[in-house]
Amino acid sequence: MKSAAAERVALALAASGLAASGLAGCAGIPNPLASNSLPAKNAICVGQGVAVDAAFPSAGRHDCIIAPDGGIVISVDHEPAAVEGINPSPWFAFRITSDAPRQLAVTLDYTDYSHRYAPYISTDGAHWTVLSPDRVSLNEKKTRASLRLDLPKGVLWVAGQPLSPSRDNVEWTRRALMGQGFQEEHYGKSLEGRPLIGFVGGGGIDAIVMLTRQHPPETTGQEAYRGFVERLIGRTDNAAKTFRAKNRIILAPMPNPDGVDGGHWRLNAGGMDLNRDWGQFTQPETRALSAWIKEQVGTRRVLSMMDFHSTDKTVIYAPPLNAPSPTIGFLPALKEKFDHSLASPPEWSFSHNVNGGTSKGWALEALKAPGITVELWDQIPATEARALGAAAADALIDYFTLRD
């Protein structure tokens, strides 16, 4: 027996013509990423021959209506926050199924927040192109973004960045490290019970630590992390071999799987910004990751701990050059590497807040290491993001191998 909500959706599908076209009814709306079809009850609005849903990992937290002119208005809702938010990241990701090719006007309503991410579109959820800027217009306050879309018959995905759910970066890291002597470890569970997975390899004298995706939508930072790993593992010269033989390499590719898969803007499922929780450790994700890092480090000297993020520009947040760390001298070498090898070197900001709750601050306090927050511009091309990550790996290898 159908629920009242399911009956309403079924009636709407029938009225829109989707049922007759085979895109609805008992078969449901096709989902190209699933082995079975998407149930019609998962549509958040249906009409005028189209249905919108957000029933996939990393989908935004959306509702929508069909406007009188036939356009669609989609709310871009933020996640519940336990404390006042910092740097809101108004993430959106939804899927439109159409019974025929057509043009469609879609409005993203951010309420009191501002449009941040350039829309990307895909017909398969895997291959993405940025929507032409002339197809996007904003109101004066930038709280509503209007998109002009050319829908195919079938499915079109729309997202603030190419989708990368939690399994994606874990699987990428697993493949990248295959045959390189790394061990995969489950170092804990997230608030919602997802496994927290890290990778450890290399030698045993000193250590380095790398992580990314504390903040769910920040995938350009993830690209820099990938460039770092590729270069760190891929270099075959003697300096790189020596570096890998001497250093324990600690990688955390997905510290916030609940936030990533839940479509959160910045937080975990507990409503907390994990990169403000390195100190109080109120959340299982930060408690488990910090304990695991300390366990893996042991008594080793930590050369650097880098945390890859995304924001509205490419910038490096680092501790002051007089900070009490035996490896603080690496920072000028890293800046020099960026300045000489990158077409657009990042800005730098030097500061330390012992009560800031960031991984960067925790690294200096707990590990005596120069913790670095590496921020990539939201719209930086993937090749440039990976080049920055590769340059960071080169700087570590060259500085510590030649110096030591």
Protein Blocks (a to p, Z undefined) as FASTA:
>chain_A
ZZfklmmmmmmmmmnommmnopgcjnopadfkbfbdcdfklpcbdcehiacddddghiac
ddddddfkopacddddddddfbdcehiadddddddddfbdcdddddddehjaccfbdcdd
dfkopaccdddfklpccdfkopaccddddddehjddddfbdcddfklmmmmmmmmmgonl
pacddfbdcfkopacddddeddfkbccdddehkbmklmmlmmmmmmmmmmmmmpccfklm
mmmmmpccdddfblblmlmmnopakbcfkopafklmgonomafklmmmmmmmmmmnmmac
cfbacdddddfbdcdddddfkbccfklmmmmmmmmmmmmmpfbdcdddddddfknopakl
mmmmmnopacddddddfklcfklmmmmmmmmmmmmmmmmmmmZZ
